């Protein structure tokens, strides 16, 4: 299968500033891919090079197997939805959506334009608002108009540059679901740029993590969450507790990690631990939801990597779960996430309460140290 768009050793420089460096990427037809990373990591630059707004300083950009380095933006089979939507305020909804069709040469007949606009407005649930002015719409409705305008020419790839950033949290969640449904209905490849990890993980088939203009790791949301390549990915995708240390004893059954704070952690030997040897500097990563909190230490499982006594410093109610900030004299501060409310075996913990915390030997991930 030919990738719908590809990067081959693509770099982009602005004077002495490297916006993208040696990018290699294949996006398959019908895929929902997210470019995820902090501001300045190169994700929007990558999107603009696919769109043709920026040209690579080195390497090649392909669309359906054809190098498009010298193809202007208006001749590429892609469309883009911008963060601020870029709608025409002097045109109504119908004219905004029809704008792309009216720029074609030869231009479709008026009846065909009307039919296609009606179909697209039906798809984005705005069929009864075709005469409405843009400034009369909410942010979510304006985004639907922008999507309809971008999809009406049936592009091979739809590029989305943080299109949900201006929406409130509730509306953003609703639009995430609508975008997923829309992408499935039209079958077009979507490439989303976002710095919101929850957005990327909940919507995408694959996520491309970027840092300092480079691709760090590409994988499914589950792969990135469970098997991050390094501490940067583990820290960016979800929350995690990190503890630095050195690999101590190793055998076929387990690995002993001597943390800098003086605590020893016993892990089960697996494919992850096989990458290290005695004396290696490492960092262990533990997700907050993998920690077990109890008042009675006798309730803890025997298959634990570590057990510590900690004080509850703070708690944040999240609805179904509660997040706790804990403090141990040796480990310092770390996070724990309670089980869901209907799974709790005891009442919630209070601030300043003393608890016992543990995590099992098979939930700890070893990463390269001093990242």
N, C-alpha and C positions, 0 to 999 in steps of 0.2 A: 504493500500500500504506500503510495506516494504521500509524503507529509504535505499538509495544506500550506504550512509555512515553516521555514527552517533558517537557522543561523549557522554559518560556517566560519569559525574563527573571527567573529565580528568584534570590532573595537570602535569606540567613538571618543575622540579627543576634542576638547575646547581649549586651545592653547596648551597650557601646562596641566590642565585638569583632565583626568581620565574619568569619563562618565560611564564607559563600558569597556571591558577588557576580555578579549578572546572568548566570546560567547559562542557556545555550541548547543543548539536546541532544535528538536523536531516536535511539531504540534500536529497531531493526527486529525483527520476530518471528523467533525462532530464532537470534538473534545471540548470540555470546559476547563481551561487552564488558568491558574492565577499566578501572577508575578507578585511575590510577597517580600516585603523588606521595609526598613526605615527610610525616612526622607534622605535623598542623595545616594541611594544604593544603585541607581541605574535602571529601575524598572520602567519609568515613564520614557526615558530615552530609548529603551528597547522597543516600546510600543510605537513611538514616533518613527523609528526606523522601519518598522513593518508598514506603517501607514504611508511612508514616503515623505513625511514632513522634515525628517533629518536623514542625511546620507551617511553611511558608515565611513569612518576614516580608514578602515582596513577590513578585509573579509567580505563575505557575500551574504545577501539576504535573498531567500528564495520564496516564491509563491507558486504552489502546485508544480514544483520541479523546475521553474524558470527563474533565473537570476534577474532581480528587479532593481538592481543598484541604480540604473540609469532611467528607470521608468518613473515618470512624475506621479504624484499622489493621485491626481484625478483619473489616471488610467489604471490604477490598481484595483483589483476586485475586493476591496475592503472598505469598511466604513467605521467611523469612530464616534463614540458617545463621550462627550467631555464632562468634566466635573461640574461645570456651571451650565451644561446642556446646550448653550449657544443657539437658542431658539430665536426666531425673528419676532420681535414684539409687535411689529406693525401688521403681521399676518395672523389670520385665525388658525385654528388647529388643522383644518383640512389643507390650507395652503402651505403650512409648515411641512406637513407630511408629504405633500405632493411635490415639494420643491425639487428633490433629486430627480424625479421622473421628468420634470419639465426641462431639465438641463441636458437630457439625453439627445443624441443626434443619430438617427431621426427621432423626433419626439413622438411618443405614443399618442394615439387618438384621445380626445377629451373623455370619451366614454370609458376607455380602458383605464385612464388615470383615475377617474371617479370610482370605478369598480375596485381597483387595487387599493386605493386609499380607504375605501369602506371596509375591505377585508382586513387591512392592517389595523384600523381603529377597533374593529371587532376583536382582533387578536389581543390587543392591549386594554380591552374593556373600556373603550372611550367612544363607542359607536354613536352615542346620542349627543356628543359634544363637538361635532365637527365644525360648528360655526362659532364656538366659544373663543374668546380672545385669550392669548397666552397669559397675560397679567391677571386674568381672573382665576387661574388655576393654582392649586397648592403645589408644593415641591414634588410630592409623589406623582401627581398628575402630569406635571411638566416633564418629569423623567420618562413617563410612559410615551409622551409625545415625541421626545428625543429618540427613544428606542424605535418607535414606529417609523420615524423619518429615516433612521439609519438602516432599517431592515427592508424597506420597501423596494430597494434596488436589488435585493437578494444577493448580498455580498457573500463571498466565500468565507470571510472572517469578519467578525464584529469585535472591535477593540473598545474596551471600556476603561476609561481613565478615572478611577475612584468616583463612579457615578452616584454612589450612595452617601458620600461624605457629608453632604449638606443636610441630610435628613435626620430627624430625631430617632432615638433608639428603637422605638416601637415601629415606626414607619419603615425604618431601615430593615428590620427583621421581616416585615411583610413583603418588602420589595425584593429581598433576597429569595424568598420563596417564589415570587412572581417571575424573577429572572430565570430561575432554574426551570420552571414550567415552560416559560417562553422558549428557552433554548432547546428543550426536548421537543416542543411542538414544531419549531422551524427547522431543527436539525443542522443549524449553522454552528461553525466553530466559534466559541467565545474565548477571548483572552482578556482577563480582568487584571488591572493594576490596583493593588490595595496595600495599605499598611496595617489593616485590621485582620489579625490572625483568625478571629472567630468567623469573620466573613469568608476568608479564603478556605478555611477548613470545612465549613458547612456547605459551600456551594460547588466546590471544584472536584473534578475527576483526578487531577494532579495539581500539585503546588510546586512552584519553582522559587526556592529561597535565594535571595540575592543579598550580597554584602560588598560594599566598596566597588561596585561596578562588575562584580563577578558572580557567577552562579555557584552557590555553595552546595546545594542538594536539590534534586528533583525526585518527587515520589508522590504516592497517594497520601491523603491526609493521615491515614492510619499508620503508614510506614514512617512518616516524618515524626509522628507523635511517639510511636513505640520504639523506633530505631533511628534516632537522630544521629547524624554523622559526627557532630561535635557539640561543644557546649553552646556555641552561638545558636545553632538550630534548636537545641533542647530548650534554651532560654526564650527563644522567639516564638516557638510553637507551644502554646500552653504555659502553665506555671510549673516550676520545678525548684527543688532544694538542691544546692550544690555544696559538696564538702571535698576539700583537697586532701590528698594523702599520697602514700607510696605503697606499691604492691609488696606484701610480705611473703608469707609462705604460700606455695601453690602445689596442688596435687590433682588427681583425676576427679576427685569429688568436690573440691572447693578451693576458694581463694580467700586469703586474709588480707584486708586493706588496713594499713595503719594510718589513721587520719592525723593531720597536723595537730589537732587538739588533744591527741593522746588516746582517743577512743579507737578500738578495733572493730572492724565490720567483717562478718563472715558471709561470703557469697557462694552460691552454687556455681560450679564450673559449667560454662556453656560456650557457644560460638563467640560471644562478645568477650569473655574473659580470655579466650585463647589468643587474642591479639596482643596480649601483654605478657611481660616476664617479671621475675622478682627484681625489685629495685626501680621499676618504671614509675615515673611521676604520673599520677592519674587524678581524675576528678570523678566522684560518684554522683549520680543524679537520681533523685527520688521524687516522684510526683506527689503533691499533697494528698491526693485521694488514695494513695497507696499506704499511707500511715494509719495505724490503728491507735485509737485513744481509749483508755479505760481508767477507771478509778481504782480498781483492784488488779494489781499486776498478775495475780494468779489466773486471771481470765485470758492472758495472752497465749498465743500459740507457741508451741515448742520450736517450730521451724522459723525462727526469727534471725535476722541479720544483726540486729542491735536492739537493745531496750534501754531507754533513758527516762529519768524523772524530769519533768518540765513544769513550768508555771504558765498558765494561760495569761498572756499579756493583753490580748484584744480579741474580739470576735466580730465577724461581719455576717449578718443574716442575709442569705441569698435566696430565700424562699424555700425550696425543697432541701437545701443543704446550708450548712454554716461553715464559714472559713475561720480558722483559728490561727492567731499568731502566738507561737510558743517560744519559751526561752529556757535553754539548758546551760548551765555554767560552762560546760566544755564545748558544746556544739554552737552556742550562741542562739540567734533567732532563726526560726524556720516556720514554714506553713504546714497546716494539716487541714484536710477537708473532711467533714463528717459524712457518714452515710446518709442516704435519703431519709426523710423524716419517718416514712412508714417502715423503714428497716432498722431504726434505732432500737437498741436494747436497753438504753437508760436515758435519763433526762439530759438536756443540753448542758454543756460545761459552762461555768461562770468565770468571769474575769478574776484573776488572782488565785483560782483554784489550782491545786497540785494534781497532775495527772501522770500516768505512765504511757509512754509512746513507743511504738515498735513498728518495724516493717519486715516483711518476710524476706528470706534469702534470695528468692527468685524474682523480686520486683526491682532490684537495684541495677542501674545501668552504669557501666564504667566508660568514661570518656577520657580523651587525652587531657592531661593536667596543664595548668598555667596557660589557659587559653586567653 
